[in-house]
């Protein structure tokens, strides 16, 4: 692997870690996952990252270092049984209200 490709990968990881500070939870989770995959692929150590370029240094603690499995998993949607699903609401038969008839 060339030095140039490694430097580009490190810069990409820095950008992704900065994106991981986003308020959009989906965007930040995906950025963190992508950063972790690049870290594992290029075997980047934490000391190789330019810390001064990071918006928030605490993102370094959210990354799983050393080839460990990713910490963040897809969150299961929690749906209450009393609330019908979108499919059921959309395609269910509507009650005919005689008072609303023309």
C-alpha positions in Angstrom: 0.0 0.0 0.0 1.4 3.4 -1.0 2.0 6.2 1.5 -0.2 8.5 -0.6 -3.2 6.1 -0.4 -2.7 5.7 3.4 -2.6 9.5 3.9 -5.8 9.9 1.8 -7.5 7.2 3.9 -6.5 9.0 7.2 -7.9 12.3 5.9 -11.1 10.5 4.9 -11.3 9.0 8.4 -10.9 12.5 9.9 -13.7 13.9 7.7 -16.0 10.9 8.6 -15.3 11.4 12.3 -16.2 15.0 12.0 -19.4 14.1 10.2 -20.1 11.6 13.1 -20.7 14.7 15.3 -23.8 15.6 13.2 -27.1 16.0 15.0 -28.7 13.7 12.4 -28.4 10.3 14.2 -28.6 8.3 11.0 -25.9 10.3 9.3 -23.6 10.2 12.3 -24.0 6.5 12.7 -23.3 5.7 9.1 -20.2 8.0 9.2 -18.9 6.3 12.2 -19.4 2.9 10.7 -17.7 3.9 7.5 -14.8 5.4 9.5 -14.4 2.1 11.5 -14.4 0.1 8.3 -11.6 2.3 6.8 -9.7 2.0 10.1 -9.8 -1.8 10.0 -9.1 -1.9 6.2 -6.0 0.3 6.4 -5.0 -0.7 10.0 -4.9 2.9 11.2 -3.8 3.5 14.7 -5.3 6.2 16.9 -2.0 8.0 17.2 -1.8 8.4 13.4 -4.9 10.7 13.3 -4.2 14.5 13.4 -6.2 15.3 16.5 -6.2 19.1 15.9 -8.3 18.5 12.7 -11.1 16.9 14.7 -14.1 18.9 15.6 -14.8 16.8 18.7 -12.1 14.6 20.2 -14.6 12.5 22.1 -15.5 10.8 18.8 -12.2 8.9 19.1 -13.7 7.1 22.1 -16.8 6.0 20.1 -14.6 4.2 17.6 -13.8 0.5 18.1 -10.0 0.3 17.8 -7.9 -2.8 17.3 -10.1 -4.7 14.9 -12.9 -5.2 17.4 -16.5 -5.6 16.3 -18.3 -2.3 15.7 -20.0 -1.0 18.8 -23.0 0.5 17.1 -25.7 -1.8 15.9 -28.9 -1.0 14.0 -31.5 0.0 16.4 -34.7 -2.1 16.3 -37.8 -0.1 15.8 -40.1 -0.2 18.7 -43.8 -0.2 17.8 -46.5 -0.4 20.3 -49.2 -3.0 19.6 -52.0 -0.5 20.1 -50.9 1.6 17.2 -51.5 0.1 13.8 -48.8 0.1 11.2 -48.7 2.4 8.3 -49.7 -0.4 5.9 -52.8 -1.2 8.1 -53.8 2.5 8.3 -53.4 3.1 4.6 -55.2 0.1 3.2 -57.8 -0.6 5.9 -61.4 0.0 5.1 -62.7 3.3 6.3 -65.8 3.5 8.4 -68.7 5.1 6.6 -70.1 7.9 8.6 -73.7 8.7 7.5 -73.6 12.2 9.0 -70.8 13.1 6.5 -72.8 11.8 3.5 -73.7 14.4 0.8 
